[in-house]
């Protein structure tokens, strides 16, 4: 089988959500699997490139607020924007921890989290929200809560984000073949 596609994502991205619901089928159509790779756009866009976030960028923010619902209708993927600021650290640490333990379960978790956050408008930013969601998904909440604060998990996420930046990835979704 051919090398996997690398799918770079961030849970705060509505475009990442839409792509997350399609990427595995696209890869399978071409005889490939998918390696889900975290990227924190707050690091790449704000800190590395020194830009504003998309929502705060003139023209781009208003356009995206129009474009994402339109694209979701075109793709027939439910979309409802969650309220409040989205913060990716807790869900991304949960993903990194789970991917290390069980990559298949990590992808299922990521897809479900994306769907719940972006189709049910449920903001899953805070650690307690991520833990409650994980329990709904059949995961051990206590173990996951400890993992979110684990220095080794934090370091693993940092290394994976740095690897994405070193590969030239600066936005999400990005697919590398």
N, C-alpha and C positions, 0 to 999 in steps of 0.2 A: 504494500500500500504506500502511496505517496506521503511525503511529510505532512504533518498537520498544518492547518491554517492557524496563525496566531491571531486571536481576537482580543484586541485591547479595548477595555471598557472601564467606565466609571458609573456607579449607580446613580449619580446626580444628573446624568445626561439622558434627556428624553429620546434623542437620536440613538444613543446606546441601547435604550430599552427596545426601541423598534428593531434594531439590528439583532439584539439578543434573542428575539423571538423567531428569527429567520436563519441565523448563521449555521446552525447544525444541519438543517435541510439543504442549504446551499452547498455546504461542504460534502455532504453525502452524495449529492448529485454529481459531484466531481471526484468521487472515490477518496475523499479525505475525511479526517477527523478534525476536531477543533481543540486547540490549546487556549483556554480562557486565561488572559493575562491582565492583571490589574494595572490601571494607570490612574493617578490622582490628578485630575485636571487643575485643581487648585495649585499643585506644584508646578506642572508644566506651563500652564497659561499665566498664572499670577506671579509665581516666583522666578521661574526660569526665563520666560519671555517678557515678563513685566507688563502684561496686558490686563485689561479688565475682563471679568467674566462675561460670557455671551449676553446674559440678561441685562448687564449694565453697559453694554456697548451700543452706542447710537446706531440705528438702522438694523443691526443684527438682532438685538433683543426683540424689538417689535416684530420683525420678520419671522423669527423662530416661533413666537407666540401664535402666529398665523399658520406657519408652515407645518409644525408638528401635528396639530389636529388634522390638517388637510392630508398629510402623508399617512397618518394612522388610518384615516377613512379609506384612502386608496389601497393600503395594504390589508385592510379589514382586521386591524389590530385595535382592541379597545384602548382608549386613552382618556384619562382624567387627571389633570395636573394636581399634585398634592399641594397643600398650603404650607407656608412657612419655608424658611431656608432649609435646603437639603445638605446634610453633612455626611460625607462618605466614609469617615474613619471607622466607625463601629461596624457597619456592614462589610466593609472591605477587609477588615481584620478577621471577621467571622469567616469570610470566603477563603482567605489565605490559610487560616488554621484548618478549615475543613478540606481544602484542596490537598494539603499535606497529608491528611489522614485518609481521605477517600475522594479522589478527583471526580468520580461520577456523581457522588452526593453533592459535591461542591457546585457542579454545573446545575444540577436540579435546584439547589438552594438559590443560586444566582438568578436563574430564570424565574423562579417563583417570587423572589424578592422584587425583581424588576416589575413583574406583572402586578403584584400587589401594590407596589408603590405608585406605578404609573397608570394602572387601569382602575384601581379602587381608590385612588387619591389618598393613600395611607402613608404618611411620612414616617419612614423607617430609619431615621437618622440617629436617634439616641440609643445608647447601649441597652436600656431596658426594653425599648421597642423592638430591637433586633433580637433580643433574647426571647421575648414573648412570641415573636414571629417564628423563631427557630423551634420553639416548643410546639407550635401549631404544625410545623413540618415534621415533627417526630424526633427532633434532636434533643440532646441533653442540655437543658438550659443552664444548669450550674457549671457544667464543663465549658460551654460556650462563653458564658460570662467571664470565667477565669481567663479564657483564651484572649478575649478582647483586650484585657489589661496586661497580658503576658509580654514581658520585654522581648522574648524571642520571636513572638508573632509580630510585634511592632517592627523589629529589625528585619524580619523576612519580607514584610510589606515594603519597607524602605528599599531593600535590595531589589525587589521585583520592579518597583517604580523606577529606580535608577537604571535598571537594565533596559526598560522600555525607552527611557530618555536617551540612553546610549545607542539604542537601535534607531534613533531619530523619530520616535513617536511623540507627537505633541498634542494630539487631540483624539477624541473618541466619537464614534467608534472608528477604529483603524483595524484593517485586516491585512496581515502580511502573509504572502504566499512564498 
